[in-house]
Amino acid sequence: MTESIGKTTTLAAVVEAAADVASTRSRSAKTARLADLLRMLAPAETAPAVGLILGRPVQGRLGIGWRTASAARTDPADTATLNVLDVDEAFRLLAEAHGPGSADVRSTTLAELMVRATAAEQEYLLRVLTGEMRTGALEGVLTDAAAVAAGVSVAVVRRASMLSGDLGGTVRATLAGDDLSTVDLTPGIAVSPMLASSASTAAEAVEAIGAASVEVKLDGARIQVHRVDGRVRVFTRSLADITDRVPEIVAVVAGFRGGDLVLDGETLALDETGAPRPFQDTMSRFGTDGSNRPGGGEPHDGLLSAWFFDVLHARGESLIDQPLRVRRRLLAEVVGDRMIRGIEVAGDDAGLLAENFFIEAVATRNEGVVVKGLDSVYAAGRRGSHWIKVKPVHTFDLVVLAVEQGSGRRTGLLSNLHLGARDPAGHWGPPGGFVMVGKTFKGLTDEILRWQTDYFPSIATSIEGHVTHLDPVTVVEVAIDGVQRSQRYRGGVALRFARVRRYRVGVDAKAPAAADTIDDLRDLLQH
């Protein structure tokens, strides 16, 4: 194991720990390895190190694209000399570089950082800089690791992290021996949202939960709205502050009766008939990180509307430990007709009532429903069995255009698939060709990974960096939640939450000429 140098922890120690964590499926092994790393950290290193592990620098998005970051690569250093605070300082300079001369500052800062990095460190930094780290699931493991490292209750650390909305700060406080039991929801400080697991049908969800509130799931963006002393702030699901970009939501919440509030809800754009506009229209008002970059489309002229499904603070007290039935009653009093529609079900006909409500919700162009236990508390940041979402699933037969080299546990395997739809009319390329619509590695079992790693080299047409381009002869069935408009792909559409179901090979083979078309996917934009 790489040791820290003096009183500072090397970047190499973080990179090595991340590699060890990625190489195992065991949660306990991941926790133990990260606990070892956390014990090495000085207090000032804790938050930056947590950001590096998660691929989310404490400075936020750094605005560095893959081309810019790749151009800074140079011959790697032979010896690991970079430490966590060196990297943190470089990230600070990158984040603060704006206006005239900023390009030179970025170029110089990146060059100075990369020239000191070893080969493994360069690769890791590139993934952090470009936002390509896929370690969101590590948040829970890191929380557990902090508890193990400090010898305190995991439950207390988890609650403090979720209510503070600051994992790095919570880890630092945990390791410092601070009393975390006093941490509670505070209006003005965004908290990690409660999450829902999934079920195939509304009836299945109700059977698992029992007495439930079945609520419409809007095809919008999650928002958390705080009102403190009359001032309203709006946060995204990732806790980015977007207040300045959504004045219409601020105005709505400012008009609610009462004092300080914390509300959980959704925002979406409506068309002239009052029906939901495509998800991308909503996201064009703010990037997923809350930046000024649009979310993949041009900003639309319509206003955002806001609806709410939970209240976490009202009447001068935190409500997160109150049952949902109590919170819903208070929510109705606070937001009135801005409350997301739902029904309460219980008893023998609960499943049937839930299914009928689901059908109605989808028919009116909503995303589905969320089934919630009426006695459930608000478990900030947790995905459990008390909230279950149900959405219709669309399946398409697409063609594999390319595949990427895997990383972490999938190192040595061909993993991430580049998916294409057929373009018979040649609107976006040669007639009968294929147009890329997205990537996915979801749904790939170990068996499938081994199969495609053995098979794809035999149909490879070229290799470009970590991407192997393929003869478009392999059809794969993919499940998606929908599509959204895209400026990245020529066909103007991108898959949402794609996951592999099966390859159409062997006795189930399907010819590429019979794959679904780009027009089939574009039709979903109208629904």
C-alpha positions, -999 to +999 in steps of 0.1 A: +000+000+000+013+035-009+021+055+022+016+092+028+047+114+025+054+133+057+022+149+069+006+150+035-012+123+016-001+116-020-024+115-049-010+080-056-025+068-023-060+080-035-055+065-070-044+032-055-073+031-031-098+039-058-083+010-080-086-014-051-122-004-045-131-008-082-115-042-083-139-058-057-177-063-055-175-067-017-190-037+001-172-046+033-139-048+014-146-014-002-154+001+032-123-013+048-100-001+020-115+034+021-113+035+059-076+028+056-073+058+033-093+081+055-072+074+085-042+087+065-057+121+058-049+154+076-080+174+083-074+199+055-071+170+031-103+153+039-128+172+018-105+174-013-097+137-010-134+128-008-140+149-039-112+130-057-126+096-047-161+105-060-148+124-091-165+155-078-140+182-069-151+205-040-148+234-065-176+219-086-175+215-124-142+228-137-152+234-173-125+212-188-135+192-218-118+159-229-099+176-257-084+202-235-075+177-208-061+152-232-040+179-249-023+185-215-010+150-213+027+146-214+054+121-206+044+108-171+066+113-141+085+083-129+079+091-092+048+100-073+053+135-058+018+151-062-002+153-030-039+158-024-035+195-016-014+201-047-043+188-068-068+208-048-049+240-054-047+233-092-084+227-093-090+260-075-070+278-101-090+261-129-123+269-113-115+305-108-101+310-143-126+333-161-124+362-186-094+374-206-063+353-201-083+324-186-073+301-214-036+306-207-042+301-169-060+268-176-034+256-201-005+264-177-022+249-147-031+217-165+004+214-179+021+219-145-003+193-129+002+167-156+040+169-158+042+159-121+017+131-125+026+094-130+008+075-158-018+061-134-023+096-119-027+112-153-054+088-163-072+093-130-070+131-132-083+131-168-114+112-156-120+136-127-114+167-149-138+156-176-165+143-153-161+107-165-158+091-130-186+066-124-184+064-086-218+078-074-225+045-057-194+051-035-211+079-015-227+054+009-196+033+011-175+064+020-200+073+047-197+038+062-159+040+058-158+073+078-178+056+106-154+026+106-123+048+106-136+068+135-152+039+154-187+055+156-222+046+145-228+043+108-264+054+112-254+087+129-228+094+102-253+087+074-279+109+088-255+138+094-242+135+058-276+135+043-289+164+064-259+185+060-257+179+022-219+179+026-202+145+025-167+159+026-175+181+056-192+152+074-163+129+069-140+155+083-162+161+113-165+124+119-127+118+118-123+148+141-146+133+167-173+160+165-208+153+179-229+144+149-261+137+168-270+174+168-271+177+131-306+183+118-324+197+088-317+234+086-337+256+062-313+272+037-290+242+037-299+217+009-302+181+019-297+149-001-331+139-015-349+107-006-348+083-035-371+056-049-364+020-058-382+005-089-409-020-095-424-034-127-460-026-118-479-004-094-497-034-079-463-050-072-452-018-055-483-016-033-480-053-023-445-045-011-454-013+008-490-018+021-511+013+028-497+038+003-499+072-014-498+067-052-486+099-068-481+111-103-444+111-114-439+141-136-413+140-164-395+170-150-365+179-129-363+174-092-361+205-071-357+213-035-369+248-024-360+266+008-376+297+021-358+314+050-369+348+063-388+354+031-358+346+008-363+317-015-335+294-029-339+266-054-316+236-056-313+207-080-312+170-072-274+173-070-278+203-046-266+229-071-281+263-064-301+275-095-321+302-078-311+329-103-322+308-133-357+300-121-374+333-111-409+320-117-404+292-091-390+317-066-421+338-071-445+309-066-428+298-033-425+334-021-463+336-023-470+306+000-484+314+034-464+308+066-428+312+076-397+292+068-402+262+044-383+233+029-402+217+000-394+187-023-409+187-058-405+188-095-404+215-122-412+211-158-422+231-188-457+230-203-469+236-238-496+259-248-523+233-240-510+228-205-495+194-213-459+185-203-432+195-228-403+171-235-379+167-206-351+184-225-371+216-226-371+217-188-334+209-186-326+236-212-332+262-184-304+248-163-276+223-167-276+192-145-249+207-124-267+240-121-243+258-144-251+282-172-246+255-198-279+244-213-289+208-207-285+197-243-310+221-261-316+257-268-334+275-240-372+276-247-394+306-243-420+290-219-421+293-182-413+265-158-441+253-135-435+238-101-454+212-082-445+197-048-449+162-032-433+167+002-426+192+029-396+188+051-398+219+073-428+241+082-444+258+112-409+262+127-400+225+129-383+198+110-408+172+097-385+146+083-393+122+111-430+126+108-449+100+088-458+107+052-495+109+059-488+138+083-464+156+059-489+153+030-516+169+051-494+198+060-482+201+024-517+205+011-522+234+036-490+251+024-490+247-014-526+242-022-531+233-059-494+231-064-494+197-047-487+168-070-518+147-075-521+113-058-545+089-042-543+069-010-548+031-013-552+003+012-569-030+015-579-057-010-584-034-040-553-013-034-534-030-062-562-025-088-567+012-078-529+018-081-528+001-115-557+022-128-541+054-115-508+044-132-526+039-166-542+073-162-510+090-153-491+076-183-521+084-207-518+121-197-481+122-207-466+118-172-436+096-166-454+071-143-461+070-106-443+068-073-458+045-046-450+057-010-456+041+023-480+063+043-461+057+075-427+063+060-404+090+073-382+111+050-349+092+047-327+119+031-303+105+006-315+069+010-330+046-016-351+020+001-384+001+000-406+029+013-407+048-020-411+028-052-413+043-087-431+026-116-425+037-152-434+022-186-404+006-202-396+010-240-375-016-257-357-012-290-334-033-312-303-012-319-269-019-336-236-019-318-213+006-336-183+006-312-172-005-278-149+010-252-122-006-230-135-012-195-120+003-164-119-006-127-134-041-122-139-043-160-103-036-169-092-059-197-128-063-209-147-046-237-175-028-219-193+005-228-214+000-260-220+027-286-255+022-299-270+032-333-304+033-349-311+025-385-314+055-409-331+040-439-339+073-456-304+087-451-315+119-433-284+119-411-259+100-433-258+074-461-292+057-468-295+024-449-267+034-425-268+039-388-268+070-365-255+069-330-281+075-302-262+068-270-239+046-249-245+021-221-227-005-200-258-011-178-272-046-179-239-062-190-234-094-169-200-110-164-210-136-190-220-110-216-188-090-209-167-121-216-186-130-247-184-095-263-147-092-254-140-125-273-164-117-302-160-080-310-123-080-321-134-103-349-156-076-364-134-046-355-128-021-383-105+003-364-092+013-330-091+049-318-077+053-283-099+033-259-127+029-285-129-001-309-151+006-339-171-023-352-187-035-384-224-028-376-237-063-378-246-070-341-281-062-329-288-058-292-322-053-274-321-023-252-346-010-226-349+027-221-371+050-201-375+074-230-354+097-252-345+134-251-333+159-277-296+160-282-271+182-299-244+157-295-258+131-318-265+137-355-300+122-353-310+148-327-321+123-301-304+105-272-314+075-251-325+080-215-314+053-189-305+027-215-297-009-203-290-040-222-316-068-221-301-093-245-281-097-277-301-108-308-277-135-319-279-173-323-314-188-325-328-153-316-307-135-342-320-103-359-305-087-389-292-051-387-316-043-416-345-051-393-333-030-364-354-001-352-350+033-369-340+067-358-376+078-366-389+052-342-369+068-315-378+103-325-414+095-323-410+091-285-402+129-283-439+134-291-451+113-262 
